[in-house]
Amino acid sequence: MSETADVVIVGGGIEGCAAAWALSRRGVTDVVVLERNTVGSGMTGKSSGIVRCHYGVSSLAAMATDGLAVFEQAEEIFGTDIGFRQTGYVVGVGEQNVEALRKSLAAQQSVGVQTEEIDKADVAELWPFADLTPFAAFGWEAGGGYGDAYQTAQAFSLSARAAGVRVRQGCAVTELLLDGDRVTGVRLADGTEISAGTVVVATGVWTKPFLAPYGIDMPIRVIREQIVMIDPGFDIGKVPVFSDLVSLQYVRPEVGGDILFGNSDLPGYDAIDPSDPDSYLNRATDDFVDLTVDKVGTRFPGLPDASISSSYAGCYDVTPDWNPVISKAPLDGLVIAAGFSGHGFKIAPAVGTLVADLVIDGHSSDPRIPASDFRFSRFAENDPLKTPYPYVGAGQMR
């Protein structure tokens, strides 16, 4: 059997669905999204869902700002709740990172991020249970918060479908179809071939092995990320997301009253112990639980009766500079959107827009978000995408 489409998207996670949605908004609806399981069933459903625009890389800050605008208008755009909760986002640093914070905030403001520096007294009102002694400065985004990546992927998918995009679940892609150095479509597990003018690969943690047979060496390592849910012991009220760059942790409220804890002390690319995304422990280890108790207990002494309620784990697809590839590939007719390194949820609407730009125009439509920043070739060129305002000792936080 054979079929045709203008665009085939391999992967029905949040990035693939965002790309389909963005293409449909530009009038390209002869699109097929192919998902081997169900929409959002991969790592999309494991996202911690933080929404922030605090990036030293200006193009990422701009992408996150565009993402926030979509989340804020979700009811109007999608006609449904996508789980976005605008609690605000606060980031705190120690003395050695005050200058970097202030320069980063200024750069963010220059691309439209609504952010500002606030005082310790302000943060004490936002998080009255926290020990703020080690912090020297704080950044604040009133528009930040958290969301639900699974619900958001579903909203992208449903909106694209309503415009005419075909979303096929339970359709595994086994290989790309080639004519010389050009990708001309895909072959499915049942033998069906779909010819297409462009194929978009949005396969996340499975991207490296998927593209390897075609001579494309994706610099992606898969790292297992653990999340712990904490019962605070009482109703803590409305608190914002808190990114602690002193003890390298982040916490956010959960809809049911729990607190979600994540560790921000992430290794460099070369130090990553790779995980198998198809076979990994889907809970926190005892050592990670101990780390959680130590970090949360130290930073939030005002929660003396807090207890662990549950945990889970997911995987990041990490590149050497911990930033994504959203790029035309070495093979004509192929676009790659992968290596999101934990940023994927908050920037997903802008990722979709950039993918649509690359498919339709061959370049970005937004000067704040140059496609060259996310080009595949930057690694071979030894030109990583890095913040000019790094936080000393703050792991991979950008």
C-alpha atoms as a printed R data frame, in Angstrom:
    type eleno elety resid chain resno       x      y      z
1   ATOM     1    CA   MET     A     1   0.000  0.000  0.000
2   ATOM     2    CA   SER     A     2   1.135  3.558 -0.620
3   ATOM     3    CA   GLU     A     3  -0.133  6.976  0.380
4   ATOM     4    CA   THR     A     4   1.007 10.564  0.004
5   ATOM     5    CA   ALA     A     5   1.175 13.672  2.173
6   ATOM     6    CA   ASP     A     6   2.839 17.056  2.021
7   ATOM     7    CA   VAL     A     7   4.417 16.491  5.439
8   ATOM     8    CA   VAL     A     8   4.892 13.394  7.581
9   ATOM     9    CA   ILE     A     9   5.698 13.908 11.265
10  ATOM    10    CA   VAL     A    10   7.266 10.950 13.034
11  ATOM    11    CA   GLY     A    11   6.378 11.134 16.724
12  ATOM    12    CA   GLY     A    12   3.139 12.124 18.439
13  ATOM    13    CA   GLY     A    13   4.622 13.712 21.540
14  ATOM    14    CA   ILE     A    14   4.211 17.372 22.384
15  ATOM    15    CA   GLU     A    15   6.761 18.582 19.804
16  ATOM    16    CA   GLY     A    16   5.340 16.545 16.937
17  ATOM    17    CA   CYS     A    17   1.801 17.627 17.762
18  ATOM    18    CA   ALA     A    18   2.902 21.263 18.143
19  ATOM    19    CA   ALA     A    19   4.499 21.080 14.693
20  ATOM    20    CA   ALA     A    20   1.270 19.689 13.195
21  ATOM    21    CA   TRP     A    21  -0.735 22.437 14.913
22  ATOM    22    CA   ALA     A    22   1.609 25.187 13.686
23  ATOM    23    CA   LEU     A    23   1.584 23.837 10.126
24  ATOM    24    CA   SER     A    24  -2.213 23.747 10.145
25  ATOM    25    CA   ARG     A    25  -2.329 27.357 11.335
26  ATOM    26    CA   ARG     A    26  -0.292 28.284  8.266
27  ATOM    27    CA   GLY     A    27  -2.663 26.432  5.980
28  ATOM    28    CA   VAL     A    28  -0.626 23.247  5.521
29  ATOM    29    CA   THR     A    29  -3.079 20.494  6.426
30  ATOM    30    CA   ASP     A    30  -2.036 17.585  4.195
31  ATOM    31    CA   VAL     A    31  -0.033 16.373  7.172
32  ATOM    32    CA   VAL     A    32   0.187 12.959  8.809
33  ATOM    33    CA   VAL     A    33   1.390 12.506 12.392
34  ATOM    34    CA   LEU     A    34   2.555  8.953 13.071
35  ATOM    35    CA   GLU     A    35   2.721  7.795 16.692
36  ATOM    36    CA   ARG     A    36   3.711  4.237 17.520
37  ATOM    37    CA   ASN     A    37   1.618  4.207 20.722
38  ATOM    38    CA   THR     A    38  -0.778  7.025 21.655
39  ATOM    39    CA   VAL     A    39  -0.452 10.796 21.590
40  ATOM    40    CA   GLY     A    40   1.690 11.985 24.493
41  ATOM    41    CA   SER     A    41   2.422  8.449 25.709
42  ATOM    42    CA   GLY     A    42   6.215  8.843 25.694
43  ATOM    43    CA   MET     A    43   8.238 11.290 27.750
44  ATOM    44    CA   THR     A    44   5.674 14.046 27.235
45  ATOM    45    CA   GLY     A    45   3.620 12.527 30.036
46  ATOM    46    CA   LYS     A    46   6.633 12.567 32.365
47  ATOM    47    CA   SER     A    47   7.311 16.304 32.123
48  ATOM    48    CA   SER     A    48   7.440 18.274 35.367
49  ATOM    49    CA   GLY     A    49   5.637 21.012 33.460
50  ATOM    50    CA   ILE     A    50   7.553 24.086 34.639
51  ATOM    51    CA   VAL     A    51   6.699 27.265 32.746
52  ATOM    52    CA   ARG     A    52   9.431 29.890 32.894
53  ATOM    53    CA   CYS     A    53  11.091 32.299 30.492
54  ATOM    54    CA   HIS     A    54  14.274 32.547 32.566
55  ATOM    55    CA   TYR     A    55  16.916 31.695 29.970
56  ATOM    56    CA   GLY     A    56  20.266 33.348 29.377
57  ATOM    57    CA   VAL     A    57  20.066 32.189 25.750
58  ATOM    58    CA   SER     A    58  17.936 34.956 24.254
59  ATOM    59    CA   SER     A    59  16.354 32.807 21.548
60  ATOM    60    CA   LEU     A    60  15.175 30.308 24.161
61  ATOM    61    CA   ALA     A    61  13.817 33.132 26.316
62  ATOM    62    CA   ALA     A    62  11.891 34.411 23.308
63  ATOM    63    CA   MET     A    63  10.565 30.920 22.545
64  ATOM    64    CA   ALA     A    64   9.425 30.494 26.144
65  ATOM    65    CA   THR     A    65   7.714 33.900 25.986
66  ATOM    66    CA   ASP     A    66   5.813 32.826 22.881
67  ATOM    67    CA   GLY     A    67   4.914 29.571 24.622
68  ATOM    68    CA   LEU     A    68   3.590 31.457 27.626
69  ATOM    69    CA   ALA     A    69   1.374 33.592 25.390
70  ATOM    70    CA   VAL     A    70  -0.221 30.440 23.982
71  ATOM    71    CA   PHE     A    71  -0.700 28.907 27.429
72  ATOM    72    CA   GLU     A    72  -2.347 32.107 28.680
73  ATOM    73    CA   GLN     A    73  -4.792 32.053 25.755
74  ATOM    74    CA   ALA     A    74  -5.343 28.294 25.728
75  ATOM    75    CA   GLU     A    75  -9.087 28.410 26.301
76  ATOM    76    CA   GLU     A    76  -9.518 30.775 23.360
77  ATOM    77    CA   ILE     A    77  -7.066 28.949 21.066
78  ATOM    78    CA   PHE     A    78  -7.953 25.341 21.854
79  ATOM    79    CA   GLY     A    79 -11.350 25.613 23.488
80  ATOM    80    CA   THR     A    80 -10.197 23.522 26.442
81  ATOM    81    CA   ASP     A    81  -8.197 23.608 29.662
82  ATOM    82    CA   ILE     A    82  -4.609 22.475 29.095
83  ATOM    83    CA   GLY     A    83  -3.749 22.414 32.795
84  ATOM    84    CA   PHE     A    84  -1.805 25.696 32.913
85  ATOM    85    CA   ARG     A    85  -1.668 27.255 36.378
86  ATOM    86    CA   GLN     A    86  -0.183 30.758 36.508
87  ATOM    87    CA   THR     A    87   1.315 30.678 39.988
88  ATOM    88    CA   GLY     A    88   4.375 32.795 39.187
89  ATOM    89    CA   TYR     A    89   8.010 31.720 39.041
90  ATOM    90    CA   VAL     A    90  10.823 32.804 41.349
91  ATOM    91    CA   VAL     A    91  14.517 31.996 40.952
92  ATOM    92    CA   GLY     A    92  17.046 32.614 43.708
93  ATOM    93    CA   VAL     A    93  20.846 32.794 43.529
94  ATOM    94    CA   GLY     A    94  23.771 33.134 45.916
95  ATOM    95    CA   GLU     A    95  26.249 36.017 46.019
96  ATOM    96    CA   GLN     A    96  28.502 34.586 43.300
97  ATOM    97    CA   ASN     A    97  25.661 34.616 40.768
98  ATOM    98    CA   VAL     A    98  24.066 38.004 41.415
99  ATOM    99    CA   GLU     A    99  25.745 39.696 38.451
100 ATOM   100    CA   ALA     A   100  24.830 36.833 36.110
101 ATOM   101    CA   LEU     A   101  21.210 36.977 37.292
102 ATOM   102    CA   ARG     A   102  20.925 40.713 36.675
103 ATOM   103    CA   LYS     A   103  22.491 40.513 33.215
104 ATOM   104    CA   SER     A   104  20.268 37.591 32.339
105 ATOM   105    CA   LEU     A   105  17.135 39.429 33.497
106 ATOM   106    CA   ALA     A   106  18.079 42.434 31.340
107 ATOM   107    CA   ALA     A   107  18.641 40.213 28.304
108 ATOM   108    CA   GLN     A   108  15.322 38.484 28.890
109 ATOM   109    CA   GLN     A   109  13.508 41.812 29.115
110 ATOM   110    CA   SER     A   110  15.019 42.827 25.762
111 ATOM   111    CA   VAL     A   111  13.170 39.968 24.002
112 ATOM   112    CA   GLY     A   112   9.857 40.585 25.740
113 ATOM   113    CA   VAL     A   113  10.062 38.563 28.965
114 ATOM   114    CA   GLN     A   114   8.048 40.137 31.769
115 ATOM   115    CA   THR     A   115  10.583 39.622 34.541
116 ATOM   116    CA   GLU     A   116  12.118 41.671 37.320
117 ATOM   117    CA   GLU     A   117  14.329 41.485 40.374
118 ATOM   118    CA   ILE     A   118  12.505 41.347 43.694
119 ATOM   119    CA   ASP     A   119  13.618 41.561 47.329
120 ATOM   120    CA   LYS     A   120  14.060 38.780 49.833
121 ATOM   121    CA   ALA     A   121  11.111 40.165 51.798
122 ATOM   122    CA   ASP     A   122   8.909 39.696 48.741
123 ATOM   123    CA   VAL     A   123   9.982 36.063 48.417
124 ATOM   124    CA   ALA     A   124   9.381 35.494 52.119
125 ATOM   125    CA   GLU     A   125   5.753 36.449 51.528
126 ATOM   126    CA   LEU     A   126   5.524 34.111 48.531
127 ATOM   127    CA   TRP     A   127   7.215 31.167 50.312
128 ATOM   128    CA   PRO     A   128   6.855 31.783 54.072
129 ATOM   129    CA   PHE     A   129   8.058 28.231 54.837
130 ATOM   130    CA   ALA     A   130  11.495 28.702 53.211
131 ATOM   131    CA   ASP     A   131  14.883 29.514 54.713
132 ATOM   132    CA   LEU     A   132  16.104 32.294 52.429
133 ATOM   133    CA   THR     A   133  19.315 33.022 54.329
134 ATOM   134    CA   PRO     A   134  21.768 31.804 51.617
135 ATOM   135    CA   PHE     A   135  20.203 33.838 48.800
136 ATOM   136    CA   ALA     A   136  21.544 37.174 47.594
137 ATOM   137    CA   ALA     A   137  19.126 38.024 44.759
138 ATOM   138    CA   PHE     A   138  15.897 36.839 43.181
139 ATOM   139    CA   GLY     A   139  14.232 37.039 39.789
140 ATOM   140    CA   TRP     A   140  10.455 37.008 39.469
141 ATOM   141    CA   GLU     A   141   8.078 36.203 36.611
142 ATOM   142    CA   ALA     A   142   4.464 36.799 37.553
143 ATOM   143    CA   GLY     A   143   3.418 35.013 34.353
144 ATOM   144    CA   GLY     A   144   5.276 31.782 35.101
145 ATOM   145    CA   GLY     A   145   3.849 28.655 36.641
146 ATOM   146    CA   TYR     A   146   3.301 25.082 35.573
147 ATOM   147    CA   GLY     A   147   1.174 23.058 33.225
148 ATOM   148    CA   ASP     A   148   0.294 19.607 31.984
149 ATOM   149    CA   ALA     A   149   2.320 18.509 28.965
150 ATOM   150    CA   TYR     A   150   0.036 15.553 28.227
151 ATOM   151    CA   GLN     A   151  -3.091 17.725 28.138
152 ATOM   152    CA   THR     A   152  -1.258 20.269 26.015
153 ATOM   153    CA   ALA     A   153  -0.147 17.640 23.487
154 ATOM   154    CA   GLN     A   154  -3.741 16.440 23.256
155 ATOM   155    CA   ALA     A   155  -4.923 20.005 22.626
156 ATOM   156    CA   PHE     A   156  -2.370 20.492 19.829
157 ATOM   157    CA   SER     A   157  -3.429 17.168 18.318
158 ATOM   158    CA   LEU     A   158  -7.155 17.862 18.462
159 ATOM   159    CA   SER     A   159  -6.734 21.354 17.007
160 ATOM   160    CA   ALA     A   160  -4.610 20.026 14.143
161 ATOM   161    CA   ARG     A   161  -7.117 17.257 13.475
162 ATOM   162    CA   ALA     A   162  -9.971 19.749 13.333
163 ATOM   163    CA   ALA     A   163  -8.044 21.575 10.606
164 ATOM   164    CA   GLY     A   164  -7.631 18.386  8.570
165 ATOM   165    CA   VAL     A   165  -4.356 16.912  9.827
166 ATOM   166    CA   ARG     A   166  -4.365 13.104 10.132
167 ATOM   167    CA   VAL     A   167  -3.091 11.787 13.472
168 ATOM   168    CA   ARG     A   168  -2.500  8.047 13.470
169 ATOM   169    CA   GLN     A   169  -1.876  6.205 16.693
170 ATOM   170    CA   GLY     A   170  -0.484  2.705 16.909
171 ATOM   171    CA   CYS     A   171   1.528  3.367 13.728
172 ATOM   172    CA   ALA     A   172   5.206  2.563 14.119
173 ATOM   173    CA   VAL     A   173   7.593  3.963 11.506
174 ATOM   174    CA   THR     A   174  10.286  1.415 10.699
175 ATOM   175    CA   GLU     A   175  12.376  3.374  8.212
176 ATOM   176    CA   LEU     A   176  12.791  6.433  6.060
177 ATOM   177    CA   LEU     A   177  12.392  6.184  2.314
178 ATOM   178    CA   LEU     A   178  15.319  7.596  0.321
179 ATOM   179    CA   ASP     A   179  16.019  8.636 -3.225
180 ATOM   180    CA   GLY     A   180  19.756  9.242 -3.187
181 ATOM   181    CA   ASP     A   181  20.409 11.904 -0.546
182 ATOM   182    CA   ARG     A   182  16.793 12.948 -0.295
183 ATOM   183    CA   VAL     A   183  14.147 11.636  2.098
184 ATOM   184    CA   THR     A   184  10.962 10.949  0.181
185 ATOM   185    CA   GLY     A   185   8.740  9.425  2.863
186 ATOM   186    CA   VAL     A   186   8.463  6.665  5.440
187 ATOM   187    CA   ARG     A   187   7.628  2.992  5.689
188 ATOM   188    CA   LEU     A   188   5.373  1.715  8.489
189 ATOM   189    CA   ALA     A   189   5.582 -1.583 10.352
190 ATOM   190    CA   ASP     A   190   2.696 -2.981  8.308
191 ATOM   191    CA   GLY     A   191   4.571 -2.242  5.096
192 ATOM   192    CA   THR     A   192   2.586  0.839  4.125
193 ATOM   193    CA   GLU     A   193   4.649  3.550  2.466
194 ATOM   194    CA   ILE     A   194   3.781  7.215  2.786
195 ATOM   195    CA   SER     A   195   5.473  9.547  0.304
196 ATOM   196    CA   ALA     A   196   6.001 13.117  1.471
197 ATOM   197    CA   GLY     A   197   7.692 16.328  0.448
198 ATOM   198    CA   THR     A   198   9.089 16.701  3.963
199 ATOM   199    CA   VAL     A   199   9.546 14.326  6.881
200 ATOM   200    CA   VAL     A   200   9.841 15.791 10.389
201 ATOM   201    CA   VAL     A   201  11.497 13.579 12.991
202 ATOM   202    CA   ALA     A   202  10.244 14.448 16.484
203 ATOM   203    CA   THR     A   203  11.105 11.215 18.262
204 ATOM   204    CA   GLY     A   204  12.724 12.564 21.434
205 ATOM   205    CA   VAL     A   205  14.809 10.053 23.349
206 ATOM   206    CA   TRP     A   206  14.522  7.552 20.469
207 ATOM   207    CA   THR     A   207  15.997  9.912 17.854
208 ATOM   208    CA   LYS     A   208  19.614  8.755 17.863
209 ATOM   209    CA   PRO     A   209  18.924  5.082 17.002
210 ATOM   210    CA   PHE     A   210  16.177  6.072 14.563
211 ATOM   211    CA   LEU     A   211  18.503  8.245 12.467
212 ATOM   212    CA   ALA     A   212  21.729  6.249 12.833
213 ATOM   213    CA   PRO     A   213  21.046  3.931  9.832
214 ATOM   214    CA   TYR     A   214  21.066  6.987  7.552
215 ATOM   215    CA   GLY     A   215  24.505  8.216  8.593
216 ATOM   216    CA   ILE     A   216  23.111 10.921 10.883
217 ATOM   217    CA   ASP     A   217  24.902 10.785 14.214
218 ATOM   218    CA   MET     A   218  22.621 12.675 16.569
219 ATOM   219    CA   PRO     A   219  24.619 13.883 19.593
220 ATOM   220    CA   ILE     A   220  21.966 12.825 22.096
221 ATOM   221    CA   ARG     A   221  22.388 11.007 25.378
222 ATOM   222    CA   VAL     A   222  19.407  9.770 27.359
223 ATOM   223    CA   ILE     A   223  19.421 10.644 31.051
224 ATOM   224    CA   ARG     A   224  16.923  9.379 33.601
225 ATOM   225    CA   GLU     A   225  15.259 12.155 35.615
226 ATOM   226    CA   GLN     A   226  13.530 11.480 38.928
227 ATOM   227    CA   ILE     A   227  10.615 13.378 40.446
228 ATOM   228    CA   VAL     A   228   9.343 13.112 44.022
229 ATOM   229    CA   MET     A   229   5.920 14.227 45.195
230 ATOM   230    CA   ILE     A   230   5.739 15.573 48.734
231 ATOM   231    CA   ASP     A   231   2.752 15.912 51.039
232 ATOM   232    CA   PRO     A   232   3.513 19.189 52.874
233 ATOM   233    CA   GLY     A   233   1.436 18.153 55.901
234 ATOM   234    CA   PHE     A   234  -0.995 21.067 55.646
235 ATOM   235    CA   ASP     A   235  -2.524 23.405 53.081
236 ATOM   236    CA   ILE     A   236   0.328 25.690 52.022
237 ATOM   237    CA   GLY     A   237  -1.957 27.940 49.991
238 ATOM   238    CA   LYS     A   238  -0.945 29.615 46.746
239 ATOM   239    CA   VAL     A   239   2.816 29.415 46.258
240 ATOM   240    CA   PRO     A   240   4.833 29.964 43.068
241 ATOM   241    CA   VAL     A   241   7.333 27.698 41.367
242 ATOM   242    CA   PHE     A   242  10.663 28.133 43.173
243 ATOM   243    CA   SER     A   243  13.974 27.493 41.412
244 ATOM   244    CA   ASP     A   244  16.700 27.319 44.054
245 ATOM   245    CA   LEU     A   245  20.113 27.794 42.433
246 ATOM   246    CA   VAL     A   246  21.905 27.617 45.769
247 ATOM   247    CA   SER     A   247  21.006 24.045 46.724
248 ATOM   248    CA   LEU     A   248  20.089 23.197 43.101
249 ATOM   249    CA   GLN     A   249  16.494 22.095 43.363
250 ATOM   250    CA   TYR     A   250  13.115 23.234 42.116
251 ATOM   251    CA   VAL     A   251   9.694 22.834 43.654
252 ATOM   252    CA   ARG     A   252   6.226 23.652 42.506
253 ATOM   253    CA   PRO     A   253   2.706 23.176 43.826
254 ATOM   254    CA   GLU     A   254   0.570 20.390 42.449
255 ATOM   255    CA   VAL     A   255  -3.187 20.682 41.824
256 ATOM   256    CA   GLY     A   256  -4.039 18.245 44.620
257 ATOM   257    CA   GLY     A   257  -1.966 20.077 47.246
258 ATOM   258    CA   ASP     A   258   1.313 18.145 46.995
259 ATOM   259    CA   ILE     A   259   4.681 19.711 46.179
260 ATOM   260    CA   LEU     A   260   6.655 18.432 43.195
261 ATOM   261    CA   PHE     A   261  10.423 18.228 43.774
262 ATOM   262    CA   GLY     A   262  13.095 18.029 41.096
263 ATOM   263    CA   ASN     A   263  16.878 18.077 41.293
264 ATOM   264    CA   SER     A   264  18.702 20.831 39.338
265 ATOM   265    CA   ASP     A   265  22.198 19.434 39.949
266 ATOM   266    CA   LEU     A   266  22.619 17.933 36.491
267 ATOM   267    CA   PRO     A   267  25.811 16.450 35.027
268 ATOM   268    CA   GLY     A   268  27.739 17.637 32.015
269 ATOM   269    CA   TYR     A   269  27.052 15.817 28.776
270 ATOM   270    CA   ASP     A   270  30.176 13.664 28.990
271 ATOM   271    CA   ALA     A   271  29.332 12.634 32.558
272 ATOM   272    CA   ILE     A   272  25.848 11.365 31.722
273 ATOM   273    CA   ASP     A   273  25.271  7.712 32.526
274 ATOM   274    CA   PRO     A   274  22.994  6.795 29.593
275 ATOM   275    CA   SER     A   275  19.631  5.166 30.279
276 ATOM   276    CA   ASP     A   276  17.455  2.942 28.126
277 ATOM   277    CA   PRO     A   277  14.187  4.838 27.472
278 ATOM   278    CA   ASP     A   278  12.376  1.545 26.925
279 ATOM   279    CA   SER     A   279  13.561 -0.036 30.180
280 ATOM   280    CA   TYR     A   280  14.248  2.138 33.210
281 ATOM   281    CA   LEU     A   281  13.176  2.329 36.850
282 ATOM   282    CA   ASN     A   282   9.950  4.351 36.942
283 ATOM   283    CA   ARG     A   283  10.353  5.620 40.484
284 ATOM   284    CA   ALA     A   284  12.881  7.454 42.595
285 ATOM   285    CA   THR     A   285  15.724  5.423 44.043
286 ATOM   286    CA   ASP     A   286  16.301  5.297 47.789
287 ATOM   287    CA   ASP     A   287  19.351  7.547 47.344
288 ATOM   288    CA   PHE     A   288  17.285 10.123 45.479
289 ATOM   289    CA   VAL     A   289  14.610 10.047 48.169
290 ATOM   290    CA   ASP     A   290  17.330 10.701 50.744
291 ATOM   291    CA   LEU     A   291  18.574 13.615 48.609
292 ATOM   292    CA   THR     A   292  15.035 14.967 48.421
293 ATOM   293    CA   VAL     A   293  14.564 14.799 52.180
294 ATOM   294    CA   ASP     A   294  17.898 16.564 52.731
295 ATOM   295    CA   LYS     A   295  17.335 19.351 50.221
296 ATOM   296    CA   VAL     A   296  13.674 20.012 50.984
297 ATOM   297    CA   GLY     A   297  14.220 19.736 54.730
298 ATOM   298    CA   THR     A   298  17.077 22.235 54.594
299 ATOM   299    CA   ARG     A   299  15.377 24.777 52.350
300 ATOM   300    CA   PHE     A   300  11.862 24.482 53.808
301 ATOM   301    CA   PRO     A   301  12.153 24.057 57.565
302 ATOM   302    CA   GLY     A   302   8.644 25.461 57.854
303 ATOM   303    CA   LEU     A   303   7.306 22.107 56.634
304 ATOM   304    CA   PRO     A   304   8.203 19.910 59.626
305 ATOM   305    CA   ASP     A   305   5.512 17.310 58.939
306 ATOM   306    CA   ALA     A   306   6.165 16.889 55.222
307 ATOM   307    CA   SER     A   307   6.282 13.332 53.870
308 ATOM   308    CA   ILE     A   308   6.946 11.537 50.585
309 ATOM   309    CA   SER     A   309   3.681 10.667 48.836
310 ATOM   310    CA   SER     A   310   4.918  9.190 45.530
311 ATOM   311    CA   SER     A   311   7.587  9.361 42.855
312 ATOM   312    CA   TYR     A   312   8.153  8.683 39.187
313 ATOM   313    CA   ALA     A   313  10.869  9.006 36.567
314 ATOM   314    CA   GLY     A   314  11.227 10.006 32.944
315 ATOM   315    CA   CYS     A   315  14.079 10.600 30.529
316 ATOM   316    CA   TYR     A   316  15.589 13.660 28.861
317 ATOM   317    CA   ASP     A   317  17.095 13.606 25.355
318 ATOM   318    CA   VAL     A   318  20.218 15.655 26.051
319 ATOM   319    CA   THR     A   319  22.602 17.317 23.593
320 ATOM   320    CA   PRO     A   320  26.193 18.412 24.391
321 ATOM   321    CA   ASP     A   321  25.082 22.002 25.072
322 ATOM   322    CA   TRP     A   322  21.803 20.951 26.721
323 ATOM   323    CA   ASN     A   323  19.818 22.763 24.046
324 ATOM   324    CA   PRO     A   324  17.617 21.418 21.250
325 ATOM   325    CA   VAL     A   325  18.169 20.705 17.594
326 ATOM   326    CA   ILE     A   326  15.398 22.222 15.453
327 ATOM   327    CA   SER     A   327  16.947 22.047 12.066
328 ATOM   328    CA   LYS     A   328  17.094 20.875  8.503
329 ATOM   329    CA   ALA     A   329  19.064 17.637  8.446
330 ATOM   330    CA   PRO     A   330  22.028 16.568  6.295
331 ATOM   331    CA   LEU     A   331  19.516 14.747  4.066
332 ATOM   332    CA   ASP     A   332  17.242 16.899  1.903
333 ATOM   333    CA   GLY     A   333  13.586 16.739  2.813
334 ATOM   334    CA   LEU     A   334  14.281 15.963  6.473
335 ATOM   335    CA   VAL     A   335  13.733 18.231  9.487
336 ATOM   336    CA   ILE     A   336  14.786 17.241 13.011
337 ATOM   337    CA   ALA     A   337  13.199 18.480 16.242
338 ATOM   338    CA   ALA     A   338  14.904 16.652 19.113
339 ATOM   339    CA   GLY     A   339  17.383 16.944 21.975
340 ATOM   340    CA   PHE     A   340  15.159 19.161 24.087
341 ATOM   341    CA   SER     A   341  17.142 18.514 27.266
342 ATOM   342    CA   GLY     A   342  14.205 19.217 29.576
343 ATOM   343    CA   HIS     A   343  13.067 22.475 27.906
344 ATOM   344    CA   GLY     A   344  10.514 20.990 25.541
345 ATOM   345    CA   PHE     A   345   7.209 21.690 27.284
346 ATOM   346    CA   LYS     A   346   7.505 25.402 27.886
347 ATOM   347    CA   ILE     A   347   8.821 26.186 24.394
348 ATOM   348    CA   ALA     A   348   6.632 23.711 22.483
349 ATOM   349    CA   PRO     A   349   4.364 26.278 20.764
350 ATOM   350    CA   ALA     A   350   7.426 28.131 19.446
351 ATOM   351    CA   VAL     A   351   9.071 24.851 18.435
352 ATOM   352    CA   GLY     A   352   6.026 24.092 16.327
353 ATOM   353    CA   THR     A   353   6.242 27.534 14.735
354 ATOM   354    CA   LEU     A   354   9.938 27.151 13.916
355 ATOM   355    CA   VAL     A   355   9.393 23.686 12.434
356 ATOM   356    CA   ALA     A   356   6.580 25.073 10.272
357 ATOM   357    CA   ASP     A   357   8.856 27.923  9.178
358 ATOM   358    CA   LEU     A   358  11.601 25.484  8.186
359 ATOM   359    CA   VAL     A   359   9.171 23.269  6.279
360 ATOM   360    CA   ILE     A   360   7.419 26.090  4.427
361 ATOM   361    CA   ASP     A   361  10.018 28.870  4.105
362 ATOM   362    CA   GLY     A   362  13.334 27.221  4.920
363 ATOM   363    CA   HIS     A   363  14.128 29.803  7.600
364 ATOM   364    CA   SER     A   364  12.737 31.336 10.784
365 ATOM   365    CA   SER     A   365  10.055 34.007 10.528
366 ATOM   366    CA   ASP     A   366  11.075 35.553 13.873
367 ATOM   367    CA   PRO     A   367  14.357 37.510 14.124
368 ATOM   368    CA   ARG     A   368  14.412 36.869 17.891
369 ATOM   369    CA   ILE     A   369  14.582 33.132 17.199
370 ATOM   370    CA   PRO     A   370  17.165 32.553 14.457
371 ATOM   371    CA   ALA     A   371  17.102 29.022 13.072
372 ATOM   372    CA   SER     A   372  20.915 29.090 13.102
373 ATOM   373    CA   ASP     A   373  20.885 28.890 16.910
374 ATOM   374    CA   PHE     A   374  19.355 25.415 16.736
375 ATOM   375    CA   ARG     A   375  21.131 24.068 13.645
376 ATOM   376    CA   PHE     A   376  22.299 20.463 13.674
377 ATOM   377    CA   SER     A   377  25.753 21.412 12.401
378 ATOM   378    CA   ARG     A   378  26.706 23.534 15.423
379 ATOM   379    CA   PHE     A   379  28.190 20.563 17.241
380 ATOM   380    CA   ALA     A   380  30.532 19.604 14.390
381 ATOM   381    CA   GLU     A   381  31.444 23.289 14.107
382 ATOM   382    CA   ASN     A   382  32.282 23.411 17.826
383 ATOM   383    CA   ASP     A   383  29.863 26.320 18.209
384 ATOM   384    CA   PRO     A   384  27.547 25.271 21.080
385 ATOM   385    CA   LEU     A   385  24.500 27.288 22.037
386 ATOM   386    CA   LYS     A   386  25.417 28.632 25.468
387 ATOM   387    CA   THR     A   387  24.289 31.457 27.714
388 ATOM   388    CA   PRO     A   388  26.661 34.427 28.008
389 ATOM   389    CA   TYR     A   389  25.592 34.635 31.668
390 ATOM   390    CA   PRO     A   390  26.315 31.211 33.197
391 ATOM   391    CA   TYR     A   391  25.486 30.527 36.832
392 ATOM   392    CA   VAL     A   392  28.566 29.356 38.697
393 ATOM   393    CA   GLY     A   393  27.994 25.921 40.213
394 ATOM   394    CA   ALA     A   394  24.401 25.800 39.037
395 ATOM   395    CA   GLY     A   395  24.668 22.740 36.852
396 ATOM   396    CA   GLN     A   396  22.876 22.968 33.517
397 ATOM   397    CA   MET     A   397  20.439 25.711 34.518
398 ATOM   398    CA   ARG     A   398  20.519 28.318 31.782
